[in-house]
Amino acid sequence: MRSAADSVDEYLSEVPEARKVALETVRKEILRNLPTGYEEVINWGMITYQVPLATYSDTYNGKPLMYAALASQKNHMALYLTGIYMDEQAKRDFEAKYLATGKKYDVGKSCVRFRKLDDLPLPLIGEVIAAYSVDDFVN
């Protein structure tokens, strides 16, 4: 579900109360581990962590490169982790580490779906968020 919110606070105010705590907790983990240089904005109707156009503007669509995103969808919440999808080994490592936690592994082509906070291994999410500097991600 795309949001028309203009700010992260506005986005979170629109989220059903039952999901707000989960999204805020995941957001804090992202911000705690996000390498310097990314920006947190609302883009594509969700909370997005991206490479600012001022840093890298040569994109195929003229939009910032999305590094990660967090969204409340119709039937679940979703965490988009672009870094693990641009590197097959990173994707395999993420899957193995996730499965080793014993938590439900519900991953789509570009996102990790979760229905409650306990479905996510937050330390692993932090590790994945911290994995790529802006320069490494752009390269």
Contacts in CASP RR format, 6 or more apart in sequence:
PFRMAT RR
TARGET T0000
AUTHOR 0000-0000-0000
METHOD contacts of the structure
MODEL  1
MRSAADSVDEYLSEVPEARKVALETVRKEILRNLPTGYEEVINWGMITYQ
VPLATYSDTYNGKPLMYAALASQKNHMALYLTGIYMDEQAKRDFEAKYLA
TGKKYDVGKSCVRFRKLDDLPLPLIGEVIAAYSVDDFVN
1 71 0 8 1.000
1 72 0 8 1.000
1 73 0 8 1.000
1 74 0 8 1.000
2 44 0 8 1.000
2 45 0 8 1.000
2 46 0 8 1.000
3 11 0 8 1.000
3 14 0 8 1.000
3 42 0 8 1.000
3 45 0 8 1.000
3 46 0 8 1.000
3 71 0 8 1.000
3 72 0 8 1.000
4 45 0 8 1.000
5 11 0 8 1.000
5 13 0 8 1.000
5 14 0 8 1.000
5 42 0 8 1.000
5 45 0 8 1.000
6 42 0 8 1.000
7 42 0 8 1.000
8 27 0 8 1.000
8 40 0 8 1.000
8 41 0 8 1.000
8 42 0 8 1.000
8 47 0 8 1.000
10 42 0 8 1.000
11 42 0 8 1.000
11 45 0 8 1.000
11 46 0 8 1.000
11 47 0 8 1.000
12 20 0 8 1.000
12 23 0 8 1.000
12 24 0 8 1.000
15 23 0 8 1.000
15 72 0 8 1.000
16 72 0 8 1.000
19 72 0 8 1.000
19 77 0 8 1.000
21 117 0 8 1.000
22 77 0 8 1.000
22 114 0 8 1.000
22 116 0 8 1.000
22 117 0 8 1.000
23 47 0 8 1.000
23 70 0 8 1.000
23 72 0 8 1.000
23 77 0 8 1.000
25 117 0 8 1.000
25 122 0 8 1.000
26 70 0 8 1.000
26 77 0 8 1.000
26 79 0 8 1.000
26 117 0 8 1.000
26 120 0 8 1.000
26 122 0 8 1.000
26 125 0 8 1.000
27 47 0 8 1.000
27 70 0 8 1.000
29 122 0 8 1.000
29 125 0 8 1.000
29 126 0 8 1.000
29 129 0 8 1.000
30 49 0 8 1.000
30 68 0 8 1.000
30 70 0 8 1.000
30 125 0 8 1.000
30 126 0 8 1.000
30 129 0 8 1.000
31 40 0 8 1.000
32 126 0 8 1.000
33 125 0 8 1.000
33 126 0 8 1.000
33 127 0 8 1.000
33 129 0 8 1.000
33 130 0 8 1.000
34 40 0 8 1.000
34 49 0 8 1.000
34 68 0 8 1.000
34 129 0 8 1.000
34 130 0 8 1.000
35 130 0 8 1.000
35 132 0 8 1.000
35 133 0 8 1.000
35 134 0 8 1.000
36 133 0 8 1.000
36 134 0 8 1.000
37 51 0 8 1.000
37 52 0 8 1.000
37 55 0 8 1.000
37 134 0 8 1.000
38 49 0 8 1.000
38 50 0 8 1.000
38 51 0 8 1.000
38 52 0 8 1.000
38 67 0 8 1.000
38 134 0 8 1.000
39 49 0 8 1.000
39 50 0 8 1.000
39 51 0 8 1.000
39 52 0 8 1.000
39 64 0 8 1.000
40 47 0 8 1.000
40 48 0 8 1.000
40 49 0 8 1.000
41 47 0 8 1.000
41 48 0 8 1.000
41 50 0 8 1.000
42 48 0 8 1.000
43 50 0 8 1.000
43 63 0 8 1.000
43 64 0 8 1.000
43 66 0 8 1.000
43 69 0 8 1.000
44 66 0 8 1.000
44 69 0 8 1.000
45 71 0 8 1.000
46 69 0 8 1.000
46 70 0 8 1.000
46 71 0 8 1.000
46 78 0 8 1.000
46 80 0 8 1.000
47 69 0 8 1.000
47 70 0 8 1.000
47 71 0 8 1.000
48 64 0 8 1.000
48 66 0 8 1.000
48 68 0 8 1.000
48 69 0 8 1.000
49 66 0 8 1.000
49 67 0 8 1.000
49 68 0 8 1.000
49 69 0 8 1.000
49 129 0 8 1.000
50 64 0 8 1.000
50 65 0 8 1.000
50 66 0 8 1.000
50 67 0 8 1.000
51 64 0 8 1.000
51 65 0 8 1.000
51 67 0 8 1.000
51 134 0 8 1.000
51 137 0 8 1.000
51 138 0 8 1.000
52 64 0 8 1.000
53 59 0 8 1.000
53 62 0 8 1.000
53 63 0 8 1.000
53 64 0 8 1.000
55 134 0 8 1.000
55 138 0 8 1.000
56 64 0 8 1.000
56 65 0 8 1.000
56 134 0 8 1.000
56 138 0 8 1.000
59 65 0 8 1.000
65 82 0 8 1.000
65 137 0 8 1.000
65 138 0 8 1.000
66 80 0 8 1.000
66 82 0 8 1.000
67 82 0 8 1.000
67 83 0 8 1.000
67 132 0 8 1.000
67 137 0 8 1.000
68 79 0 8 1.000
68 80 0 8 1.000
68 81 0 8 1.000
68 82 0 8 1.000
68 83 0 8 1.000
68 129 0 8 1.000
69 78 0 8 1.000
69 79 0 8 1.000
69 80 0 8 1.000
70 77 0 8 1.000
70 78 0 8 1.000
70 79 0 8 1.000
70 80 0 8 1.000
71 77 0 8 1.000
71 78 0 8 1.000
71 80 0 8 1.000
73 113 0 8 1.000
76 106 0 8 1.000
76 113 0 8 1.000
76 114 0 8 1.000
76 115 0 8 1.000
77 113 0 8 1.000
77 114 0 8 1.000
77 115 0 8 1.000
78 111 0 8 1.000
78 112 0 8 1.000
78 113 0 8 1.000
78 114 0 8 1.000
79 111 0 8 1.000
79 112 0 8 1.000
79 114 0 8 1.000
79 120 0 8 1.000
79 125 0 8 1.000
80 110 0 8 1.000
80 111 0 8 1.000
80 112 0 8 1.000
81 94 0 8 1.000
81 111 0 8 1.000
81 112 0 8 1.000
81 125 0 8 1.000
81 128 0 8 1.000
81 129 0 8 1.000
82 110 0 8 1.000
82 137 0 8 1.000
83 90 0 8 1.000
83 128 0 8 1.000
83 131 0 8 1.000
83 132 0 8 1.000
83 137 0 8 1.000
84 90 0 8 1.000
84 91 0 8 1.000
84 94 0 8 1.000
84 128 0 8 1.000
85 91 0 8 1.000
85 109 0 8 1.000
85 110 0 8 1.000
90 128 0 8 1.000
90 131 0 8 1.000
94 124 0 8 1.000
94 128 0 8 1.000
95 105 0 8 1.000
95 107 0 8 1.000
97 121 0 8 1.000
97 124 0 8 1.000
97 127 0 8 1.000
98 105 0 8 1.000
98 107 0 8 1.000
98 112 0 8 1.000
98 121 0 8 1.000
98 124 0 8 1.000
99 105 0 8 1.000
101 121 0 8 1.000
101 124 0 8 1.000
103 118 0 8 1.000
103 119 0 8 1.000
103 120 0 8 1.000
103 121 0 8 1.000
104 114 0 8 1.000
104 119 0 8 1.000
106 112 0 8 1.000
106 113 0 8 1.000
106 114 0 8 1.000
106 119 0 8 1.000
107 113 0 8 1.000
112 120 0 8 1.000
114 120 0 8 1.000
END
